[in-house]
Amino acid sequence: MTEIQQFYTDQSIFITGGTGFLGTLLIEKLLRSCPKLKTIYILARQKKGKQIQDRVKEMTNLQIFEPLRAIDPNFEKKLVPMSGDLMKPNFKLSDKDLKIIQKEVSIVFHVAATTRFDELLKIALQVNVDSVKTMLDICKECKKLKAFVYVSTAFSNCIYEHIEEKVYPAPMSHEDLTNLVGVMDELNMSEEEEIEFTNLIIGKYPNTYCFSKSIAENVVSKYAKELPVSVYRFSIALAALKEPLEGWLDPKQAITQTLIRIGLGIIRVIYVNSNATMETVPIDFACNCLIASAWDTSSCKKNKQERMQVYNYVSGRDNPVTWSYLRSYLRTHRYTLALKKTFYYPDTLFIKSLYLFFIFHYILHFIPAILGDVFLIVLGRKPMLYEVFKKGTKLVWVISFFTNGEWIFDTDNVKSLWKKLSENDKKLFNFDITSFTWDVMIRTNSYGIKKFLMDKNIDADVQKRTMRKIKRLFYVHQVVRGTFYASVLWLCWKIYSLLFNRL
């Protein structure tokens, strides 16, 4: 048994956000690699009429639990869902459940968050900040607490170019933000007024997600000085590189939705600094580092380390890759990566200039959407392409901050953690960011999109038909492009002739 496995042996763990992307993989990995842990308590709430037991059962029925089920068919007995709500005092836990946590739980992972970039400030405050204070209050009553890891984001301090492994001063205090949100409620603002007021409050931050996460980190630093606590940050998560299933990914993530639309030929131009670092990591590696960080957090507290541990799990410092590399790879392998439901020939422009982006955005997205809807109306069908255009515009704009930004992250604590691991733990919980190449990672991510989200069936015959379809779309694309260039030249000639005749 390895040191990390020993650390988790007979331990009871409390996890928030267990049904999310990282949370689900965290639960699966803990059960599979630390089989002697005692119990995992999962905070869950009723959603869309589903009881918490049904939600957890729905999670464990996912494909990623199949390798675990083959090893331990009874693993679900270790999962105990607890009914609660992040936005309520004490998470609306029953007295019975609260006492169980205080008596039994020794390791806490606070993963839950609203990751919507355009989330209302009030909701972001309640879910991303208030819940952290609530969790700290609960942890202070836990008699066996060994480690509490708060999961943040690498972009919580994105207003700085150089991001160290430390907690930065918050843009405002938790109390001040609470008061401002209260003022917004009292003024009964319209949606437009609320957006304008929110933009004034968050200042240089790109969205309420990063803004609220920064304040939450400060809450941890302020109220958890006596607890074995750490802050774990990770960057944009791509698919699982190796485990539990190669290519497993989250369909809701902005980066995944963007890559799908690029593959379908819907996104023709995107606002990107091609030379900027693509700050992404494999989700399974991020999960492994998170598990190891709890083990390290416990030992740091035992050694009475005064400064709270912060872990920046990112790729840009030690295994950098640019957005240009992504574009080049997708172009080179467009036929082998082709999606069965491809709408148009996939060939996307990466443009750094905002003005040029808007010009091409309206030429390549807006005009085709309007013309397409007119065509659908003529055919007696419901117009839909303009709605696709609006969603695509929102998506491209949401990720633009991250596709154009450049940051330097310190990763000394992560490197130090890796060195502390035994050779067996390194094999079991690999998070060495230098241990893979980006062509493998991008190929795996694309494979995951095809297998788990889009095509499902990717046998040889389907792949051949898809490749033939892409080749046909290439000729269609050439005709459309030639017609467009000819139209532009004709228009320029008409304008020139008109001006020349007048002179």
Buried (B, 14 or more C-beta within 10 A) or exposed (E): EBBBBEBBEEBBBBBBBBBBBBBBBBBBBBBBBBBEBEBBBBBBBEEEEBEBEBBBBEBBEBEBBEEBBEEEEEBBEBBBBBBBBBBBEBBBBEEEBBEBBBEBBBBBBBBBBBBBBEBBBBBBBBBBBBBBBBBBEBBBEBEEBBBBBBBBBBBBBBBEEEBBBBBBEBBBBBEEBBEBBEEBEEEEBEEEEBBEBBEEBBEEBBBBBBBBBBBBBBBBBBBBEEBBBBBBBBBBBBBBBBBBBBBBBBEEBBBBBBBBBBBBBBBBBBBBBBEBBBBBBBBBBBBBBBBBBBBBBBBBBEEEEEEBBBBBBBBBBEBEBBBBBBBBBBEEBBBEBBBBEBBBBBBBBBBBEEEEBBEBBBBBBBEBBBEBBEEBEEEEEEBEBEEBBEEBBEBBEBBBBBBBBEBEBBBEBBBEBBEEBEEEBBEBBBBBBEEBEBBEBBBBBBBBBBBBBBBEEBEEEBBEEBBEBBEEBBEEBEEEEEEEEEEEEEEEEEEEEEEEEEE
